Amino acid sequence: MQKIDKEASQTLAHIIASRRDIRGNNFSSEPIEEELLKEIIEAALHAPSVGYSQPWKFVIIEKKSIKEQIYENYKEEYAKSTSSFKERPIYETLKLEGIKEAPVNIAMFYQKPKRAILGQTSQKKMGEYSVVCAIQNMWLMARSLNIGMGWVSILKPKKVRKILGVSKEYKLVGYLCVGYVKAFPKEPELKTLKWEEQKNYQEIVSWIKD
């Protein structure tokens, strides 16, 4: 049995626990150094992918006019979403994106396969889940560099693809806002606002033993 590197595991645990979904009201306008952005992308390339398919495509957006178009789509989709949360008025007070405030936006696409992929014949979504693993790697690397990241999901994927000029062989999985932050919140915002309660170990784990 190999010796456990306790320092490394504690550092990783701290990064995981302190990762936050950053919104526009917490981004700084300070630009991200290109070498640090590359480190974040490189972390994604080391993510697990089913069948070693590596089905991801990254579109890095800094152009203001493109961000404006994405933001307009967000506003359309947000307006539609409000009816789903009528019983929770706090919804309309939340800042749920940082598209224009973050210096960098990254659209994460999944490349649809043209042939059978090992490990994906029974569960077709495994390729898309692989892109999600890449996003998680990016998020943790960004946090280790004291760079914030927010995931915007209130968007129409096909519309985003068209705005960015990406072909139909790709499907949007995540739209990320990336930048330095004024401060990392001590707790997730939605936890602080009591939108949902944090689940504990006993609630989520069940055992099947001999």
C-alpha positions in Angstrom: 0.0 0.0 0.0 1.4 3.4 -1.0 1.9 6.0 1.6 -0.8 8.7 1.7 0.4 12.3 1.0 -1.7 13.9 3.8 -0.6 17.4 2.9 -1.7 17.0 -0.8 -5.0 15.4 0.2 -5.7 18.2 2.8 -4.9 20.9 0.1 -7.2 19.2 -2.3 -10.0 18.9 0.3 -9.6 22.7 1.1 -9.8 23.6 -2.6 -12.9 21.5 -3.0 -14.6 22.9 0.1 -13.8 26.5 -0.9 -14.9 26.3 -4.5 -17.7 28.8 -5.2 -20.1 29.6 -8.0 -19.2 33.3 -8.6 -21.8 35.8 -9.9 -21.3 39.1 -11.6 -21.5 41.2 -8.5 -18.3 39.6 -7.2 -16.1 39.6 -10.3 -13.2 42.1 -10.6 -12.4 43.7 -13.9 -8.7 42.6 -13.6 -7.7 40.6 -16.7 -6.5 37.0 -16.3 -2.9 36.3 -17.3 -2.8 34.1 -20.4 -0.5 31.5 -18.8 -3.0 31.1 -15.9 -5.9 30.7 -18.3 -3.9 28.0 -20.1 -3.3 26.2 -16.7 -7.1 26.1 -16.2 -7.7 24.7 -19.7 -4.8 22.2 -19.3 -6.6 20.9 -16.1 -9.6 20.1 -18.2 -7.5 18.0 -20.6 -6.6 15.7 -17.7 -10.3 15.0 -16.9 -11.6 11.5 -17.2 -13.5 10.8 -20.4 -15.4 7.6 -21.2 -13.6 5.6 -23.8 -10.8 8.2 -23.8 -13.0 10.1 -26.1 -12.0 13.6 -25.0 -15.2 15.0 -26.6 -14.7 18.6 -25.5 -14.3 21.8 -27.4 -13.5 25.2 -25.7 -14.6 28.6 -27.1 -13.0 31.4 -25.1 -14.9 34.7 -25.4 -13.5 38.1 -24.5 -15.2 40.1 -27.2 -17.8 42.5 -25.6 -20.3 42.4 -28.5 -20.5 38.6 -28.3 -21.0 38.7 -24.5 -23.8 41.2 -25.1 -25.5 38.7 -27.4 -25.1 35.9 -24.9 -26.5 38.2 -22.2 -29.5 39.0 -24.2 -30.3 35.3 -24.5 -29.8 35.0 -20.8 -32.4 37.8 -20.2 -34.9 36.1 -22.5 -34.5 32.7 -20.8 -34.5 34.3 -17.3 -37.8 36.0 -18.0 -39.3 32.6 -18.9 -38.0 31.0 -15.7 -39.5 33.4 -13.2 -43.0 31.8 -13.4 -41.4 28.6 -12.1 -40.5 30.3 -8.8 -43.5 32.4 -8.1 -43.8 31.0 -4.6 -40.1 32.0 -3.9 -39.9 35.8 -4.4 -36.3 35.9 -3.5 -35.6 34.3 -7.0 -36.0 37.7 -8.7 -33.4 39.3 -6.4 -30.6 36.8 -7.1 -27.7 37.7 -9.4 -27.4 34.5 -11.4 -24.7 35.3 -13.9 -21.6 37.3 -14.7 -21.5 37.2 -18.4 -20.6 40.9 -18.9 -18.7 41.4 -15.7 -16.2 38.5 -16.0 -13.3 39.3 -18.3 -13.4 35.8 -19.8 -16.3 33.6 -20.8 -15.7 30.0 -21.8 -18.3 27.9 -23.7 -17.8 24.2 -23.2 -19.1 22.0 -26.0 -19.5 18.3 -26.4 -18.6 16.8 -29.8 -21.2 14.3 -30.9 -19.6 11.1 -32.0 -19.7 9.8 -35.6 -18.9 6.2 -34.5 -19.5 3.9 -31.6 -17.5 5.0 -28.5 -16.2 2.5 -26.0 -18.2 2.6 -22.8 -21.0 4.7 -24.4 -23.1 2.1 -26.1 -25.5 1.6 -23.2 -25.4 5.1 -21.6 -25.4 7.7 -24.4 -24.9 10.6 -22.1 -21.5 9.5 -20.8 -19.7 11.7 -23.4 -21.6 14.8 -22.1 -20.8 13.7 -18.5 -17.1 13.6 -19.5 -17.3 17.3 -20.4 -18.8 18.0 -17.0 -15.8 16.3 -15.5 -13.5 18.6 -17.5 -15.5 21.6 -16.2 -15.0 20.4 -12.6 -11.3 20.1 -13.1 -11.2 23.7 -14.5 -13.3 25.0 -11.5 -10.9 23.4 -9.0 -7.8 24.6 -10.8 -9.2 28.1 -11.1 -9.9 28.1 -7.3 -6.4 27.0 -6.6 -5.2 30.0 -8.5 -7.6 32.3 -6.7 -9.6 32.8 -9.9 -13.4 32.6 -9.7 -15.7 30.7 -12.0 -19.5 30.8 -12.4 -21.6 28.4 -14.4 -24.5 30.0 -16.3 -27.2 27.5 -17.1 -30.1 29.9 -17.9 -29.3 29.9 -21.6 -30.7 28.3 -24.8 -27.9 26.0 -26.0 -28.8 26.1 -29.7 -28.9 29.9 -29.6 -25.5 30.1 -27.9 -24.0 27.7 -30.5 -25.3 30.0 -33.3 -24.0 33.2 -31.7 -20.6 31.6 -31.4 -20.7 30.2 -34.9 -20.2 26.6 -33.8 -21.4 23.8 -36.0 -24.2 21.4 -35.2 -21.9 18.5 -34.5 -21.3 20.2 -31.1 -23.7 20.6 -28.2 -23.3 23.2 -25.4 -22.8 21.6 -22.0 -21.6 24.6 -19.9 -21.1 28.3 -20.2 -18.6 29.6 -17.7 -17.7 33.1 -16.5 -14.1 33.4 -15.3 -12.2 36.1 -13.5 -10.6 37.4 -10.4 -13.0 38.0 -7.5 -13.4 40.8 -4.9 -13.7 38.0 -2.3 -14.6 34.3 -2.2 -17.8 33.8 -0.1 -17.2 31.7 3.0 -20.3 29.7 2.2 -22.2 29.0 -1.1 -24.6 31.9 -1.6 -27.7 29.8 -1.9 -26.8 28.0 1.3 -26.5 31.4 3.1 -29.8 32.5 1.7 -31.4 29.1 2.8 -32.6 28.4 -0.7 -31.8 24.8 0.1 -30.3 23.0 3.1 -26.9 21.3 2.8 -27.3 17.5 2.8 -25.1 15.5 5.1 -23.3 12.1 4.8 -26.0 10.1 6.4 -28.7 11.5 4.1 -26.9 10.6 0.8 -25.1 7.3 1.6 -26.5 3.8 1.7 -24.5 0.6 2.0 -24.9 -2.8 0.5 -22.6 -5.2 2.4 -22.0 -8.9 2.7 
